[in-house]
Amino acid sequence: MKWTDTLDIAIGLTETKSDVDPRYVRFTDLMNWVMALPGFDDDPNRCNEKVLEAIQMAWIDEAD
């Protein structure tokens, strides 16, 4: 999984962080949680605020 796989990441976060409301997540936590997902293997330096916003929005959609 790469940073651009926002839907796959959102699904993984929905499964592993079901007790978390994605609307209130700090980007530092989000980045760490994404990197800890099974199958995630991208360079942390490729992550930025725009990428994290896209992941957060996909996670919000997936959680609803």
N, C-alpha and C positions, 0 to 999 in steps of 0.2 A: 504494500500500500504506500502511496506517495501523498504529499501534501495536497495535490490536485484532486485526489479521490474523495471529494467532500461527502458524497452520499455514503460511500462505504465507511468513512470515518464516523459520520453521524449515526449510522446504524450501530457501529461498534460502541460508540459512546452511550447510545440509548440502552444497549444491553449491559454495559459494565458500570455505568453511572446512573442507574435508574432512579436513584434517590436525589439526584441533583437537578435543579431547575436551570436549564441552559441559558435562560435570560439573565441570570445573575452570576455568571462565571467570569472570574478574572482571566485575562488572556494568558498570564503566566501559568495558571493552573491548567487551562485548556491545552496549551502547548505540551506540558508535561504529560497530561493524560493521553493525548494523541500519540506521543512518542512511546508510551507504554502499551499501546494496543498491540495485541498479537498480530503479526504480519506487517506491522509498520516498519519500513526500512528506508526512510529518506533522510537526507542531510538536514539537521536542525537549522543550519544557516540559510536554507531555502525558505524558511518560514518568515512571514511578516504579518503586519496587522491586517492587511487585505485578505490574506489567506485565512487567518483566524476568524475574521468576520464572516467569510463565506462558510466556514465550517460551523460556526455558531448558528448562522441562519438555517443551514441544512439540519442541524441538530434540533433546533426549535420546531421546524416543520415536521421532522420525524417524531418528536415527542408528542405532538398534537395529534 
